[in-house]
């Protein structure tokens, strides 16, 4: 009887194991995970001029005979906001170009993007400013490199400070007024 009980127990155990494995099913599904990067820029003013980011700089004559003539003007009233989403290990740059050269105007224009904190999620993600760049000949200039995933914020004053310096060119005797457009580009770093 004991032998039959053992045989019955083993048979029952094998039946349970075999029946569970015979009826077990699995299903699989492929899941594609991608990072759809984004790279967005916007120029904004600050304070009352947030919706009107135009800049006006003037080199003016003296207000009194014999007084110094103003040969340099500077503006830091606008901001360049950024949102950047990139895959790990990839970076972006910001460059700029003016619409027409100032080489025959007797003037120069330099441009710098100054990173102010905090960029989110971390200050370092906003890249590294390349310092002031001479825009006078209308060639494309690299302003910021090493941008990873970050965003500057959308509040008044958020983003890179756009610093323009408009000046009389060395040796220029006559100056010509001009209106230009500055185009900023965010792109993958090579």
C-alpha positions in Angstrom: 0.0 0.0 0.0 2.9 2.3 0.8 4.4 1.6 -2.5 1.1 2.5 -4.3 0.9 5.7 -2.3 4.3 6.7 -3.3 3.6 5.8 -7.0 0.3 7.7 -6.8 2.1 10.8 -5.3 4.8 10.8 -7.9 2.2 10.3 -10.7 0.0 13.2 -9.3 3.1 15.5 -9.0 4.1 14.6 -12.6 0.6 15.2 -13.8 0.5 18.7 -12.2 3.9 19.6 -13.6 3.1 18.3 -17.1 -0.3 19.8 -17.2 1.0 23.3 -16.1 3.8 23.2 -18.7 1.5 21.8 -21.4 -0.9 24.7 -20.9 1.6 27.5 -20.3 1.6 30.2 -23.0 3.8 33.2 -23.7 3.3 36.2 -25.9 5.9 38.7 -27.0 5.7 42.2 -28.4 8.3 44.4 -29.9 8.5 47.9 -28.4 10.5 50.6 -30.3 11.9 53.3 -28.0 13.2 56.4 -29.7 14.3 59.8 -28.7 12.7 62.4 -31.0 15.0 65.3 -30.4 13.8 68.9 -30.3 15.8 72.0 -30.9 13.9 75.2 -30.4 15.1 78.9 -30.2 13.2 82.1 -29.6 14.4 85.7 -29.2 12.5 87.7 -26.5 12.8 91.1 -25.0 12.7 91.8 -21.3 10.3 93.7 -19.2 7.7 95.7 -21.2 9.4 94.7 -24.5 9.1 90.9 -24.1 7.0 90.6 -27.3 9.1 93.1 -29.3 12.6 91.9 -29.3 14.0 94.5 -31.7 17.2 96.2 -30.8 18.3 99.7 -31.8 21.8 101.0 -31.3 23.2 104.3 -32.4 26.6 105.9 -32.8 25.9 109.6 -32.2 27.7 112.8 -32.6 28.7 115.0 -29.7 26.2 117.2 -27.9 28.7 120.0 -27.7 31.4 121.3 -30.1 34.7 119.7 -29.2 33.1 116.9 -27.1 33.9 113.3 -27.7 31.9 111.5 -30.4 30.2 108.3 -29.3 32.0 105.5 -31.2 30.6 102.4 -29.4 27.1 101.3 -28.4 26.1 98.2 -26.5 22.8 96.4 -25.9 21.9 93.5 -23.6 18.1 93.9 -23.6 17.1 90.7 -25.3 17.4 87.0 -24.5 17.7 83.8 -26.6 15.6 81.0 -25.1 16.4 77.4 -25.9 14.9 74.0 -25.5 17.1 71.0 -26.5 16.4 67.3 -26.3 19.2 65.0 -27.5 20.3 61.4 -27.2 23.0 60.6 -24.7 26.4 61.5 -25.9 25.2 64.0 -28.5 25.5 67.8 -28.4 24.3 70.8 -30.2 25.6 74.3 -31.1 24.1 77.7 -31.6 25.5 79.9 -34.4 24.5 83.2 -35.9 24.8 85.2 -39.1 23.8 88.7 -40.1 21.8 89.4 -43.3 24.4 91.7 -44.9 28.0 92.6 -44.3 28.9 95.8 -42.6 32.4 96.0 -44.2 31.5 99.0 -46.3 29.6 100.8 -43.6 32.7 101.8 -41.5 31.2 100.0 -38.5 31.6 96.6 -36.8 29.2 94.4 -34.9 30.1 91.8 -32.3 27.8 89.4 -30.7 28.0 87.2 -27.7 25.6 84.8 -26.0 26.1 84.9 -22.2 24.7 81.9 -20.3 23.0 82.9 -17.2 21.7 80.3 -14.7 19.8 78.3 -14.1 19.3 76.3 -17.3 17.3 73.2 -16.4 18.0 70.4 -15.7 21.5 71.6 -15.0 23.5 74.7 -15.8 26.2 72.7 -17.6 23.7 71.4 -20.1 23.3 74.8 -21.6 26.7 74.5 -23.3 29.7 76.8 -23.3 29.8 80.3 -24.6 32.4 80.8 -27.3 32.9 84.5 -26.3 32.3 87.6 -28.4 32.3 87.0 -32.2 32.9 89.6 -34.9 29.8 89.5 -37.2 30.9 92.3 -39.5 31.6 90.2 -42.6 28.3 88.3 -42.4 30.0 84.9 -42.0 28.4 82.3 -39.7 29.9 82.4 -36.2 29.8 79.7 -33.5 28.4 81.2 -30.3 27.7 78.3 -28.0 28.9 74.6 -28.1 28.3 71.5 -26.1 24.5 71.9 -25.5 22.8 68.7 -24.3 19.3 68.2 -23.0 18.2 71.4 -21.4 15.8 74.3 -21.4 16.3 77.8 -20.4 12.9 78.6 -19.0 10.1 80.9 -20.4 10.0 83.6 -17.7 11.0 87.2 -18.3 14.8 87.3 -18.5 15.3 83.6 -19.0 17.7 82.4 -21.7 21.1 83.4 -23.0 21.8 87.2 -22.7 22.3 88.5 -26.2 25.1 91.1 -26.1 25.6 93.3 -29.1 28.5 95.8 -29.4 28.2 98.2 -32.4 31.3 100.3 -33.0 33.1 102.5 -35.4 35.6 100.4 -37.4 39.3 101.2 -36.9 40.4 103.9 -39.4 36.8 104.6 -40.7 36.2 108.2 -41.4 32.6 107.9 -42.7 29.9 105.7 -41.1 26.8 104.4 -42.9 23.5 103.5 -41.2 22.2 100.0 -41.8 19.4 97.7 -40.7 20.2 94.0 -40.5 18.6 90.8 -39.4 20.4 88.3 -37.2 19.6 84.7 -37.7 20.3 82.2 -34.9 20.6 78.5 -35.6 20.7 75.5 -33.3 22.1 72.4 -34.9 23.8 69.1 -34.2 27.5 69.4 -33.2 29.8 67.6 -35.5 
